[in-house]
């Protein structure tokens, strides 16, 4: 893989993805035995909005590789509050660290920031845009459980604002996959994602309920319906609960269906599902470490 | 009536630009693109929906004392793909070229996505890739297909 930055899933070819996943699998076999790979390297964590998994797994990943982190800390204690631009912030951080992991609430922020720096930048989520490192750990999890070809995947929930969905759906077009998108009308895929999927020749179908398509699925990727996105609470109430799953929902599912969620969840997945072998969302979160180790190893 | 006859119906200019073969009815949008609203004092002549051998109906815009920049021509190409640009100096056509659809337009359109980083006061120009049927923000991926002229940077 030869990239200066990881900004969007669209920049990743099948070969790129397989190279990252293969290296991640190698690291996964001995996570604690990689400390001689990048001793002394520093990763800057520039997180302008909350994060648990992405931030902590990046931190774990660089430490597992023998490096360390510097952390910008909460936005309210940074120079952002003095009106500093993101362009200036990353140029300053560039002088301190060997790579930057950036999370920012605005779409396109990672693209813009990368234009101002020479050290590698990894997009840890830009608004409702992209989350490519999440996508790589999603693909790693999918490959472990269902393989990446001849795959039927259902992606359900907030498809409009869900950046993990936008990244994942495009990355899946590199493989022999059929994608079913299940959401309320108001949270369907945005125009630009549809455009990309169409251009990539993806096999895509859209649904407003899970019922009909569930038996076909190898993977069900659930995301949270984001209540705060609805302009009208009544509109949310019309769809609330229709996109949640419990043991009863899964009666018609294939026995080997893999259930995923980028987390955090609220009530989309009944905790009774957690104990099933089909529930892979905590493994999915743990896979962020070897996958981000692989990415950092390739970029540093 | 030939195109030449039509052109003569609008007075000649000494120095400036004649934008000919604009899609019928788009002349006011052309003025918006080049930032002319009358307040700058330029002398402007317009012909709208005039007969054209080639196009059936066309608009023609003549602007005294102003030559278009490449970025203006780029955006112009999106709404008037058949337009020809004539640069006039001392009443003579010194340059004549057709607009060409660019691969991208830079610093001309505003992204309609309020959450796009280009709307956050950062030191970057907007950049849009040109699609077959619209344009797409190179930063946030937002696609604009309709009413392109409403997104011209003020």
Interface residues (C-beta under 8 A of the other chain):
Chain A: X85 X86 X87 X104 X105 X106 X107 X108 X109 X111 X112 X115 X126 X127 X128 X129 X191 X192 X193 X195 X196
Chain B: X113 X115 X116 X117 X118 X120 X121 X122 X123 X124 X131 X136 X137 X138 X139 X140 X141 X142 X143
